[in-house]
Amino acid sequence: MQNIQETVRNVMRDNGITPPEIIILDGVLHRFKDESGKLNCWYTAHSDGRAAGTVGNWKTGLTVNWKAEGNYSKLTDAQRLDFQIEKHRQELIRKHEEKVRHQEAMTKATYIWSQATLAPFNHPYLVKKHIGIHGARLGRDNTLIIPLYNTNRDIINLQFISETGDKRFLSGGQKKGCFYILEGVTDKIIICEGFATAASLYENSGYLTVVAFDAGNLKNVAINIKSLYPASKIVIAGDNDLSGIGQKKALEAALAVNGEYLVPATVGHDWNDSLTVEVTHA
């Protein structure tokens, strides 16, 4: 098996990637750190039959397929066990490093939020979107700051929105399952993707409205919000994306909490663009 592992390493070196210490031959995608210490590099490799796989770097866009010469015997049970043990070890390391990054971001987010002041009504982004402040604060370079909370109402991360609408989060911060709430009536709760969308929905409904920050987070947030407000009906207000992603993720979120999902009537619009809705029961 050593020859196959060395083949993978050589492919990496030939393409400017420094190989990890261990190469696991199980056909599963494995991430590892590049020279900057970030998990940008990855590989897949299997040894059953004709050994083959792929190596890549998400930062540079590199993707290289490779095949070893000749046929190779299948892994022995002992070799499979060794690879599973190593895979588990790496997963524990990854989870620990992720936990450390999340904690560092949480500490930073709490400090930044405590030092920030309330955003002005005439902030260019708020004016452009025709929405109120709704608790947003002001950061460097005149960015709006929106906090992300967990179910314990701890500040976990921050979203920064520039005057032109560019968005970013704190490096290393957690987003999965985290949310921002615009407090309101709770017999129905609306969950949507972005802050401007939430503001528009809240201002036109009065219902408690939740920002999930992206379509992929709608389901996680819906489950968390339902745990906090079990008696409330959940309405997922998805974007009517050209790609269909907003509609798909909104439906998945609604199904997860026995709720409803809504999308704007116009393709390519979110709820900040349009308040004409189609309601579909999940």
N, C-alpha and C positions, 0 to 999 in steps of 0.2 A: 504493500500500500504506500510505502514511502516514495516510490517512483512517481506515483500519480500525484501525490501531494507536492512533490518538487516540480512537476509539470505545471501545476496551478500557480505555484510561486513564480516560476519563470515567465509565465504569461503576464502576471502582474508586473514583474520587474520590467519586462519588455515594453510595457505601456505606462511606465512612470508611477506605478503603485508600489508602495512598500508593503510586503505581505505580512499578515498577522502571524503570531507564533504558531498557532494551531490551525490546520485546514481540516474541516469536518466533511467527510464524504457521504452525505446523506441526501443530497438532492434538494435541500432546503436553502432558501436565501439566508445568508448570514451577513450582518453588517459589522464593519470594523473601522477604526479611526484612521484618518489620513494624517499628514504631517502636522496639521493645525490642531490635532486632537479632537476633531469632530467626526461623528459617525457618517461620513460621506461615502465611504468605500463599501463594496459588497461583492459577494460571489455566491455561485451555486456550483456544486461538484458532486458527481456520483461515480461510483467505480464498478457497478454491476454491468456486465457485458462490456461494451466499449465505453471507456471512461470519457466523460464530456461535462461541459458546464459553461458558465458565463462569469466574467468579471466586469466590474464597472465602477464608476465614480459619479455620483449624482451631481456633485458640484461642477465638474467639467463636462458632464454629458456623455462620458465615455461608456461604451458597452462593447465588449469583445466576447464572441463565442469561441470555444476551443474544443478540440477533440484529441484524445491521446491516440497514439499509434498502437494497433494491436488490440486483442481482447484480454480481458482481465477476469479473474475468478471473482465470484461473489464474496462479499464480506463474511467473515466467520461470525458466529454469535458473540464471541469475545470481543472482536473488533467493533461490532455494532454497539455492544455495551459500553466500550471505551468511548465511542463517539457520543453516545447519549449522555454519559457522565460529563464529558467535556462541554457538550451543548448546554446542559443544565447549569454547569459552573459559570459559563459565559452569560447565561440569562440572569443568574443571580447578581453577577457583577454589573450587568447593564441596568438592572432594576435599582441597585444601590446607587449607581452614578446618576441615574435619572432622579431618584429621590433627593440626592444632594443638590442637583441643579434646581429642582422645584423649590427646595427650602431656601436656597440662596435668592431665587427670584421672588419668593414670597416676602422675605425680609426687605428686599429692595423695593418691592411694590408698596409695602406698608409705609415705608419711610417717604417715598416720593409722594404718595397720596396725602400723607399727613402735612407735607410742606406746601402742597398746591392750594391755590385759591379758586373760588368759584369762577367758572367761565363767564364772559360777558354775553349779554343778549345779542350783540351785534357781531359775534364771531363769524367770519366769512362762511364757514361750513354750515353753521346753524341758519344763517340767512339764506344760503343757497338751497338748503333742504326745507326751509319754511317751518322750522321746528323750534321749540323752546329749549332751555338748558337741561332740565330734568336731572340735575345733580352732577353734570359733567364739570370737571375742573380744568384748569389751564396749566399747560406744561411748557417746556422749552420750545423755542421757535414757534410759539403761538399754537401749539398742538392742543387739541382737546384730549382729556384723559378720562377713560371709562374703566372702572374697576371690574375685575372678575371675582366673584365670590364662590365659595363652596357651600355645601348644605349646612355647615356650621356658621355661615355668614363671616368666615374669615376672608380677608383679601388675599387672593392667590396670585394674581397676575394683573397687568394693566394693558389696555389697548390705547394706542396713541393714534389720533386722527388728525392729519394735516389740514391746512386751510383748503387744499384742493381735493381732499377726500382719500389720500393715501393712508393706508392702515398698517400698523405693525404692533407686535407684542414684545414684552420683555424677553430677552434671550433666555432660554432654559425654563421659561415659565409654563405651568400647566394650563391647559385650556379644556381638555376633555371633561365634560360634565359640569363645567363652571359657567356662571351666568351673571347677568346684571338685571335688577328688577326695578321697574317703574311702578310704585305702589298704587293700588286702586281697588275697585270692587272685586271680590274673589269668588262670586258664584260661577263666573267663567274666568279662565286665565288664558291669555294669548301668548304664544311663544313664537318668536320669529328669529331671523338671522341677525340683522344689523341694528345698530343704535338708532339711526334715522328712521328706519322702518318701524321700530318699536315706538318711537316718539310719535309718529304719525298715527299709528293704530291706537295708542293710549289717548292722544288728544281727541280722537274721534269716537272713542268708545267708553272711556273711563274705567275699563277693566284693568286689573293688574296685568302688566305686560312684561315679558321676559326676553332679554337679548341672549341668544345662544352663540352669536358671533360668526357662525358659518353653518352651511347646510349639513355638513357631516357631524355636527355637534347637536343637532336638533333632538335626536332620539335620546342621547345621554342626558341632556338637560330636561327633556320631558319626563323621563323616569325619576330624576331627582326632584323636580318640582311637584310631581304627583305624590311623592313620599312626604313632602312638606305640607301639601294641601290636598289630602286624600278625598275630601268631599267636593272639590271643585271640578268642573268640567274643563278639560283641556282642549284648546283650539290651536292647531298648528297653522300659522300663517306663512306659507312658503312663497318663495319667489317663482314667477313664471319664466323660468330660464329657457333660452333657446336650446340648450343642451338637454333639458329635461331633468337635470340633477336636483334642482330646487323642489320640483313636484314629487320626484321619487323619494327624496329624503323626508319631505313633509309627510307623505303617506306612511312611510315606515315609522316615523315618530308617533303619528296618530294611532296606528295599530298597536304600538307598544303600550299605550296608556288608555286604550278604548276611547279615544277622543275623536275630534273632527279635524279635517284639514281644509284650508282655503287657499286659493291662488288668485291673483288678479286676472281680470278678463283678457288683458292685453299681453300677448307674448313679448317677453323681453322686459317686463315691468316687475318692480317689487311694490310693496304697499306704500312706500313713500311716493311712488309715481302715480298710483291709482288706488282709489278706495272702492271701486266696483268689484264685487267678489262673486266667486262661485263656491258654494259650500258642498262638500261631498262627505258623507258619513263613512268612516273607516269601518 
